[in-house]
Amino acid sequence: MACEKKIISNFTVKVGSVLLAVCILVPISLVTMFRHYAVPLQTLSLLFSVGSSSLVMSEKEKIGSRHSGRNQGPVFCDFSSPRSDVCELKGDVRVLPNATVLLLHHSARRQSWRMKPHARKNDGHALAHVTEVTVASSHPTDRAAPRCTAKDAAPAPAVIFSVGGYAGNMFHDLTDVLVPLFITTRQFGGDVHLLVSDAQPWWVDKFRPLLRGFSRHGVVDLDRERSGVLCYPHVIVGLEFHKEMSVDAARTAGEYSMADFGHLARRSYGLTRDMAIRLHGRDGNHSAHPRLLIISRKATRTFTNVGAITRTATTLGYEVVVGEAERHADLPSFARLVNSCDVLVGVHGAGLANLVFLPAGAVVVQVVPLGGLDAMAAEDFGASARDMGLGYVHYGIAVEESTLARRYPRDHRVLRDPAAVRREGWMALRSVYLVGQNVTIDVHRFRGALRRAMELLP
């Protein structure tokens, strides 16, 4: 009997030791698992305490998708994306003039955390121009909570986002703000309020037609709206990001794609061409000349021989126009120019972002400078063009076509080993290959790219 008691005692000790180890290891594992997402401890505390249905999203779940299977709790956040943090609050939500979003809920206790609602979250330089938003929760009986009046309340949901970042650069305006805004607001069918911060009036005016395509309500400028409390039944703070200047149609379960964004952009700016020219009749003969737009740049990555490119394209049967996408240009006017063309040619840079105004079936020819930039260029504009239903031609220049070949000896690492320059960091790559380089096209070699573009037209 004593032996049996000893065995039972030893077993009890072992079980207790195992349970103790589990109690220690589980919290450590959770901390390790969430450390990747850089979520503050107070945020984790809030997510697990506001309502029994609150949770942290896994990387595969999606905010704004009816097919995500997400829980419908009062607070729902996704901190897993390397590009954007997004929090969704449902119930009695109040937006205060001091950039605070407060949720009043019967299962909530007073807590708060901070986030920057801009889709470039790991870029410190971009976020330096983004206003921080405080997201807080409290119990409805909290007497310190500001009250809503009938004039303050809106029946529709709201999305809070910041322009900030690199505003004024067409590529960043699209990839960091406008395409993510399209993804985030699509579910509301236009019945959503847009609450924006860090937006200069010229920026709102420039993109107002597109913003009206997202929402039938006026844009609320949080930096200038100081009159009182705004109240909503549903608020999303931050924007969902899929990929560079595009929509991942798989994540929308096929409900919409980048082609739909292109259609909305054309409709918003009153553009009339939805399809590119059809070159070939049933007899195989050309019935018209396709129109080719060369994007001209002033400061960097300029074409030094636009005239020669124009003459070469003309001999192939193109009607050629040259246009410049300036920072604060009349966007509706430039959008009409782009939409009137069937082929868009440009050196890698923000001007190519205007491809969103091309008619379906048009072709983008991206000229990629030296510097090992091919993968980045293909991701930024090649994938976006294809996702929009456009043809795409990737033209990587030869060393002799770069003005760097006249600045450095042929065996210099800038020409011979761009990877070595890239290892010095982004600023080194930028100063050498993006700021310090222009392009002199070898028109005989480029002829092949122009022919390919014509072949890709409908």
C-alpha positions in Angstrom: 0.0 0.0 0.0 2.8 2.4 0.9 4.4 1.6 -2.4 1.2 2.4 -4.3 0.9 5.7 -2.4 4.4 6.5 -3.4 3.7 5.7 -7.0 0.5 7.9 -6.9 2.4 10.6 -5.2 5.2 10.6 -7.8 2.6 10.5 -10.6 0.8 13.5 -9.1 4.1 15.4 -8.8 4.9 14.6 -12.5 1.5 15.7 -13.7 1.8 18.9 -11.6 5.2 19.6 -13.2 3.8 19.1 -16.7 0.9 21.4 -16.0 3.3 24.0 -14.6 5.5 23.8 -17.6 2.5 24.2 -19.9 1.4 27.3 -18.0 4.8 28.8 -18.4 5.3 27.8 -22.1 2.0 28.8 -23.5 2.3 32.6 -22.6 5.9 32.5 -23.9 4.7 30.9 -27.2 2.0 33.5 -27.6 4.4 36.4 -27.0 6.8 34.9 -29.5 4.1 34.4 -32.1 2.8 37.9 -31.9 6.2 39.6 -31.6 6.4 39.5 -35.4 3.5 41.8 -35.6 4.9 44.4 -33.2 1.5 44.7 -31.4 1.8 46.7 -28.1 0.9 44.7 -25.1 -2.0 47.0 -24.3 -3.4 46.3 -27.8 -3.3 42.6 -27.2 -5.0 43.1 -23.9 -7.7 45.1 -25.6 -8.3 42.6 -28.3 -8.8 39.8 -25.9 -11.0 41.8 -23.5 -13.5 43.8 -25.7 -16.4 41.4 -26.0 -16.2 37.6 -26.1 -15.9 37.6 -29.9 -12.9 39.9 -30.3 -9.8 38.3 -31.8 -6.5 38.9 -33.6 -6.8 38.0 -37.3 -4.6 35.4 -38.9 -2.7 36.3 -42.0 -5.2 34.4 -44.2 -8.3 36.3 -42.9 -9.3 39.5 -44.5 -11.0 42.7 -43.3 -13.7 43.9 -45.7 -14.4 40.5 -47.3 -17.7 38.7 -46.8 -15.8 35.4 -47.4 -13.2 35.8 -44.7 -15.3 34.0 -42.1 -14.3 36.7 -39.6 -16.0 37.1 -36.3 -18.4 40.0 -35.9 -17.1 41.3 -32.6 -17.2 45.0 -31.6 -13.4 45.3 -32.1 -11.6 43.4 -34.9 -8.0 44.2 -35.8 -5.5 42.9 -38.3 -1.8 43.7 -37.5 -0.3 40.9 -39.6 0.2 42.8 -42.8 3.7 44.3 -43.4 2.1 47.3 -45.1 -1.0 48.3 -43.1 -2.7 48.0 -39.7 -6.5 48.0 -39.8 -9.0 48.1 -37.0 -12.7 47.7 -37.4 -15.1 48.9 -34.6 -18.8 48.3 -34.5 -21.4 49.7 -32.2 -21.4 53.2 -30.7 -18.3 54.7 -32.2 -17.3 58.4 -31.8 -14.6 60.3 -33.7 -13.2 63.1 -31.6 -11.5 66.3 -32.9 -8.2 65.2 -31.2 -7.8 62.2 -33.5 -9.3 59.8 -31.1 -11.7 57.0 -32.1 -13.8 55.8 -29.1 -15.9 52.7 -29.0 -18.5 52.5 -26.2 -19.5 48.9 -25.5 -21.1 47.1 -22.5 -18.3 44.5 -22.4 -15.4 47.0 -22.8 -13.2 48.6 -20.2 -11.3 51.8 -20.6 -8.2 51.2 -22.7 -6.5 52.8 -25.7 -3.7 52.2 -28.2 -2.2 54.1 -31.1 -1.9 53.5 -34.8 -1.1 55.3 -38.1 -3.8 54.7 -40.8 -1.5 54.7 -43.8 -0.5 51.7 -46.0 3.2 52.0 -45.6 3.6 51.1 -42.0 7.3 50.1 -41.9 8.5 53.2 -43.8 9.6 55.6 -41.1 10.1 58.5 -43.5 6.5 58.1 -44.9 5.0 57.7 -41.4 6.7 60.9 -40.2 4.0 62.7 -42.3 1.1 60.7 -41.0 -1.0 61.8 -38.0 -1.3 59.2 -35.3 -4.8 58.1 -34.3 -5.7 56.9 -30.8 -8.3 54.1 -30.8 -10.0 53.6 -27.4 -12.7 51.6 -25.7 -14.9 52.4 -22.7 -18.1 51.3 -21.0 -21.3 53.2 -22.0 -21.6 54.4 -18.4 -18.3 56.3 -18.6 -19.3 59.8 -17.8 -16.2 61.3 -19.4 -17.2 60.0 -22.8 -18.4 62.7 -25.2 -22.0 62.6 -26.1 -23.6 62.4 -29.5 -26.4 64.7 -30.6 -28.8 63.9 -33.5 -26.9 66.2 -35.8 -23.6 64.5 -35.0 -24.8 61.0 -35.8 -24.5 59.4 -39.3 -26.3 56.1 -40.2 -23.6 55.1 -42.6 -20.2 53.6 -41.7 -16.9 55.6 -42.0 -13.3 54.9 -43.0 -10.4 56.8 -41.5 -7.2 57.1 -43.4 -4.2 59.4 -43.9 -2.8 60.7 -47.2 0.5 61.7 -45.6 3.5 59.7 -46.8 4.6 60.7 -50.3 1.6 62.6 -51.3 1.9 64.1 -54.8 3.7 61.2 -56.3 1.2 59.5 -58.5 2.4 56.0 -57.9 2.3 56.5 -54.1 -1.0 58.2 -54.2 -2.4 55.1 -55.9 -0.5 52.3 -54.2 -0.5 53.7 -50.6 -3.9 55.4 -50.6 -6.4 55.2 -53.5 -6.2 51.5 -54.4 -6.3 50.4 -50.7 -9.2 52.8 -50.2 -11.0 51.2 -53.1 -10.4 47.8 -51.5 -11.6 48.9 -48.1 -14.7 50.8 -49.1 -15.9 48.5 -51.9 -18.1 46.5 -49.5 -20.2 49.6 -48.7 -21.4 50.3 -52.3 -20.7 54.0 -52.0 -22.6 54.5 -48.7 -19.6 55.3 -46.6 -18.0 58.4 -45.1 -14.4 59.2 -45.9 -12.5 60.8 -43.0 -9.1 61.9 -44.2 -6.1 63.5 -42.4 -2.8 65.0 -43.7 -4.4 65.9 -47.0 -3.6 69.2 -48.6 -6.7 70.8 -50.4 -5.0 70.5 -53.8 -4.7 66.7 -53.2 -8.4 66.3 -52.4 -9.3 68.5 -55.5 -7.0 66.5 -57.7 -8.6 63.2 -56.8 -12.1 64.4 -55.9 -13.8 62.7 -58.9 -12.3 59.3 -57.9 -13.2 59.9 -54.2 -16.8 60.5 -55.3 -16.6 57.1 -57.0 -15.8 55.5 -53.6 -18.4 57.5 -51.6 -21.6 59.5 -52.4 -20.9 61.5 -49.2 -18.6 64.5 -49.0 -15.0 64.0 -47.8 -14.5 65.0 -44.1 -11.1 66.7 -43.5 -10.2 65.7 -39.9 -7.4 68.3 -39.8 -10.0 71.1 -40.3 -13.1 69.5 -38.8 -12.9 70.8 -35.2 -16.5 71.5 -34.6 -17.5 68.5 -32.5 -17.9 64.8 -32.2 -18.7 62.6 -35.2 -20.7 59.4 -34.5 -21.0 56.3 -36.6 -22.3 52.7 -36.1 -19.2 51.2 -37.8 -15.7 52.7 -38.3 -12.7 51.2 -40.0 -9.4 52.8 -39.1 -6.7 52.2 -41.7 -6.7 50.7 -45.2 -6.4 47.2 -46.4 -3.4 46.6 -48.7 -3.1 43.7 -51.2 -0.1 44.4 -53.4 1.6 47.3 -55.2 -0.9 49.4 -57.0 -3.3 46.5 -57.5 -6.0 44.3 -56.2 -5.5 40.6 -55.4 -8.7 39.3 -56.9 -8.2 35.9 -55.1 -8.6 37.8 -51.8 -12.0 39.2 -53.0 -13.2 35.8 -54.0 -13.5 37.1 -57.5 -16.0 39.8 -56.6 -13.8 42.6 -58.0 -10.3 43.2 -59.4 -7.9 45.9 -60.5 -9.8 46.0 -63.8 -12.8 47.2 -61.8 -10.6 50.0 -60.3 -9.6 51.0 -63.8 -13.2 51.1 -64.9 -14.1 53.2 -61.9 -11.1 55.6 -62.6 -12.2 56.0 -66.2 -15.9 56.6 -65.3 -14.9 59.0 -62.5 -13.0 61.3 -64.8 -15.5 61.0 -67.6 -13.2 59.1 -70.0 -15.0 57.8 -73.1 -12.7 55.0 -74.3 -13.2 51.6 -72.6 -11.5 49.5 -75.2 -8.2 50.0 -77.2 -8.1 50.2 -80.9 -8.7 47.0 -82.9 -5.9 46.9 -85.4 -6.8 44.0 -87.6 -9.9 43.4 -89.6 -11.0 40.0 -90.9 -8.7 40.4 -93.8 -5.7 41.0 -91.5 -5.1 44.6 -92.8 -4.5 47.5 -90.5 -7.6 49.7 -90.4 -6.1 52.6 -88.3 -3.0 53.9 -86.6 -2.6 53.0 -82.9 -1.8 56.1 -80.8 1.4 55.9 -78.7 2.1 58.2 -75.7 5.7 58.7 -74.6 5.8 59.8 -70.9 8.4 62.5 -70.8 10.3 63.3 -67.5 12.2 66.4 -66.7 14.6 65.8 -63.9 15.7 62.2 -63.7 15.3 59.0 -65.8 14.5 61.2 -68.9 14.7 60.1 -72.5 17.5 62.0 -74.1 16.5 61.1 -77.6 12.7 61.5 -77.7 12.8 62.7 -81.3 14.6 59.5 -82.5 12.1 57.3 -80.6 9.2 59.2 -82.1 10.5 58.8 -85.7 11.1 55.1 -85.2 7.6 54.5 -83.8 6.1 56.5 -86.6 7.8 54.3 -89.2 6.2 51.3 -87.5 2.7 52.8 -88.0 2.1 54.6 -84.7 0.7 58.0 -84.2 3.0 59.5 -81.5 2.3 62.1 -78.9 4.5 63.2 -76.0 3.2 64.2 -72.6 4.5 65.0 -69.2 2.8 63.9 -66.0 3.6 66.8 -63.7 3.2 66.6 -59.9 0.3 69.2 -59.7 -0.9 68.9 -63.2 -4.5 69.1 -64.3 -5.2 65.4 -63.8 -8.6 65.3 -65.7 -6.8 66.8 -68.7 -3.9 64.4 -68.5 -6.2 61.4 -67.9 -8.0 62.3 -71.2 -4.7 62.3 -73.0 -3.8 58.9 -71.6 -7.2 57.4 -72.4 -6.9 58.6 -76.0 -3.9 56.3 -76.5 -3.4 52.6 -77.1 0.3 52.2 -76.0 2.0 54.0 -73.1 5.8 54.2 -73.1 7.8 55.4 -70.2 10.9 54.9 -68.0 10.2 53.3 -64.7 8.7 56.0 -62.5 5.5 57.6 -61.2 4.4 58.7 -64.6 3.6 55.1 -65.5 1.0 55.0 -62.7 -1.3 56.9 -65.2 -1.8 53.5 -66.8 -5.0 53.3 -64.7 -6.6 55.6 -67.3 -5.8 53.5 -70.3 -8.6 51.7 -72.1 -8.8 47.9 -71.6 -6.6 46.0 -74.1 -4.0 48.9 -74.3 -0.3 48.1 -73.8 2.3 49.4 -71.4 5.9 49.5 -72.4 8.1 50.0 -69.3 11.7 51.0 -69.9 13.8 49.8 -67.0 17.1 51.6 -66.2 20.3 50.0 -65.0 20.6 49.0 -61.4 19.0 45.6 -61.1 15.6 47.2 -60.9 13.8 44.6 -63.1 12.0 42.8 -60.3 10.9 46.0 -58.6 9.7 47.5 -61.9 7.8 44.3 -62.8 6.1 44.3 -59.4 5.2 48.0 -59.4 3.8 48.4 -62.9 4.0 45.0 -64.8 1.7 43.1 -62.4 -0.6 46.1 -62.1 -0.9 46.4 -65.9 -1.7 42.7 -66.4 -4.2 42.8 -63.5 -6.0 45.6 -65.3 -6.3 43.6 -68.5 -3.5 45.5 -70.3 -0.7 44.1 -72.4 2.8 44.6 -70.9 6.3 44.8 -72.5 9.3 44.9 -70.3 12.4 46.6 -71.9 15.6 46.4 -69.8 18.1 48.8 -71.2 21.7 47.8 -72.2 24.6 49.5 -70.5 25.3 51.6 -73.6 21.8 53.0 -73.3 22.4 54.5 -69.9 24.0 57.9 -69.4 25.9 56.3 -66.5 28.1 54.6 -69.2 29.5 58.1 -70.0 30.1 59.0 -66.4 31.9 55.8 -65.2 34.6 53.6 -66.8 33.2 50.3 -68.2 34.8 48.2 -65.4 33.3 50.4 -62.6 31.0 48.5 -60.2 28.1 50.9 -60.9 28.0 49.4 -64.4 29.5 46.0 -63.7 28.0 45.1 -60.3 24.7 47.0 -59.4 24.1 44.4 -56.7 27.1 45.8 -54.8 25.6 49.2 -54.8 22.2 47.9 -53.7 23.9 46.3 -50.7 24.8 49.7 -49.5 21.1 50.4 -49.0 18.1 52.2 -50.6 19.6 55.7 -50.5 22.7 54.5 -52.4 20.6 52.8 -55.0 18.3 55.8 -55.3 21.1 58.4 -55.8 23.0 56.3 -58.4 20.3 54.6 -60.5 17.1 56.6 -59.9 18.2 60.2 -59.5 21.5 60.1 -61.3 20.6 58.2 -64.5 19.0 59.1 -67.9 18.3 56.9 -70.9 19.4 57.2 -74.5 17.4 54.5 -76.3 19.0 52.4 -79.0 16.1 52.8 -81.4 17.2 49.8 -83.5 17.0 47.6 -80.4 13.8 49.3 -79.2 12.1 48.6 -82.5 11.5 45.0 -81.2 9.6 46.2 -78.1 7.4 48.6 -80.2 6.6 45.8 -82.6 5.7 43.5 -79.7 3.4 46.2 -78.3 1.6 46.4 -81.6 1.2 42.6 -81.6 -0.4 42.7 -78.2 -3.1 45.1 -79.2 -6.5 43.6 -79.8 
